[in-house]
Amino acid sequence: MEAKTSISCLRNLFDEDMRAFISAEAELKQSISGWKKNDLSMPFMVLLEDYHDNIETHMDRLNRVFVLEHIISAAIANSVMKALIEETNAKLNLCKYPEVKEACLLGALQKIIHVKISAYGTAASFANTLGLKDEAVLLHQCVEDEKDFDSSFSHIARNNSNEKAIEPLSQLD
């Protein structure tokens, strides 16, 4: 992540993070659109659709933070999200069977979600420190959303996908 201006205070750091978050969410949303084309179980597909829609909610919240903070500058590339997406795509390309692909994608999404929980949590803390209560609430809502999806993805992994990936039925075809 390259900044065109220097970061000289917490407010600058907060604003820089907001620019990176909007980019990360857009990149993730686009990637999920591609990942949904895989042969996935119905419970996972439904949850993935919900998560895709929730990213739009996060982008709306981030845009509200932009308005509240008077952030004019455009989004900046988020190298962390780019790397996580590239790693996910590389692993998915190596997976031979749909059941293994699903387990792989679930694990990758949870890794991404854990990074997002940390990033949004840190930003909410910065907002609180800066006295930006409305912004902190919006960011905390993103944290809670991500935690809920993490729990749901974990449930599908534990009760469906991971077991099926042990010995994929599709390998018998």
N, C-alpha and C positions, 0 to 999 in steps of 0.2 A: 504494500500500500504506500504509494508515494503522495506526499502532501505538497501542494504548490506553495503553501505558506508555512511558516514555522508554527509549532505548537508551543505557546508560551505560558499557558495557564489551563486550569481544569476545564474552563468553558470552551476553549479551543479544542481540547481533547474530546470533550463531549460532542461538539459539533462535527468533528472529524469522524468519530465513531458513527454518528447518525448517517453521514454520507455513505459510509462503508456498509451499514446495515441495509439500506434501501437497495444497494447494488447486490448484496448477498441474497436478499429475498427474491429479487428479480431473477438472478441466476438459478437459484434453487427451483423456483416456480417453473422456469423453462425446462430444466432438467427433469423434473417430475413428469412433465408432459410427455417427455420421451420415454421415461421409465415405465409409465403406465401402459405402454405398448407391449410389454413383456407378458408372457403367459403366467398370470398371477391368480392365486386363489381368490374367491369372491370376498371373503372377509377382509383380506389385505387390500384388494382393489377398492372396496368401499371406503376403508380407512384412508387409503392414499388419496382418494378423491376429496375426502373431507380435509385432509391435511393441505392439499393443493389449494382448496378454497380458503383455508385459514391463513395461508400465506398472504392472500389478498387483504384479509383483515389486518394483518401485521403491517402491510404496506400502507394501508389507510391510516393506521395509528402513527406510523413513522411520518407520514405526510402531515398529520396534525402537529407532531412535534416540530417539524420544519416550519410550519406556520407560527406556532407559539414562540419559537426561537428565532424567527426571522432568518432562517438559513436559506440563502439564495443559491449558493453554489450547487452544482449538479453532483450526482452520485459519483463516488470514486470506486475503482476496482477493489474487490475484496479478495486478496490473494489466498486467504485461509479457505474461504468457500470454494474458490476455483480449484484449489488443491484437493479438497475433500470430494468434489464432484469428479475431478479427473481420476482420483483413486477409485472411486465407486465404479465409474465407467470401465476402467481397466480390469477390475475384478469381475464385473459382470460379463465382460467379453471372454474371460477365462472359464466361466461356469458352463459346464456341459449340459446340465439338465435343468428344466424349469424349477424344480423343487429346490435345487441348490441355489439358483439365481434368486429365488424369493428369500431364502434365508440370508443370502449375501446382501440383498437390498435392504432387508429389515435391519441387519446389523449396521450397515452404512448409514441409514437414516437415523438410527439411534445415536451413532457417533456425531452426526451433524447436529442433531437436537441437543446433545450434551454441550456442544460448543456454543450453540445459540443460547441455551439456558445461562451459561457462564457470561456470555457477552451482554445479553440483555440485563442480567442481574447486576453486572458491573455498571452498566449505563444507568440503571435505575438508582444505584447507590450514588453515582456522580450527580444525578439530577437532584436527589435529596440533599446532598452536601451543598449544591449550588442554590438551594431554595426553590427549585423548579418542581413544585409539588404535582401539578397537572401532568407534566412530562414523566415524572417518576411513576405515577399511577398507570399511565399508558404503557410504559415499559414493563412494569410489574405484571400487567395483564398479559403481555407477551410471554413472560417467564411462566406464568401459570398455564397458559395455553400449551406451551412446549412440554411442560411437565405432564399434563394430561395426555398429550399425544404419545409421549415416551412410555407412559404406563400402558396405553392401548396397544402400541406396537410391541411392547414386551409380552403382553397377554397373547397376542397372535403368534409371536415367535415361540413362546413356551408351550402353547396349547395346540399348535397346528403346524407351523412351517418348519421349525427345527427338527421335529420328529420325522417329518416326511423327507427331509434332506439327508437323513442318515442312510437310507437305501431308497433312492428315488424310484418310483414306479415306472417313470418314463424310460429308465434304462432297460427295462424288460421288453420294451417294444422293438 
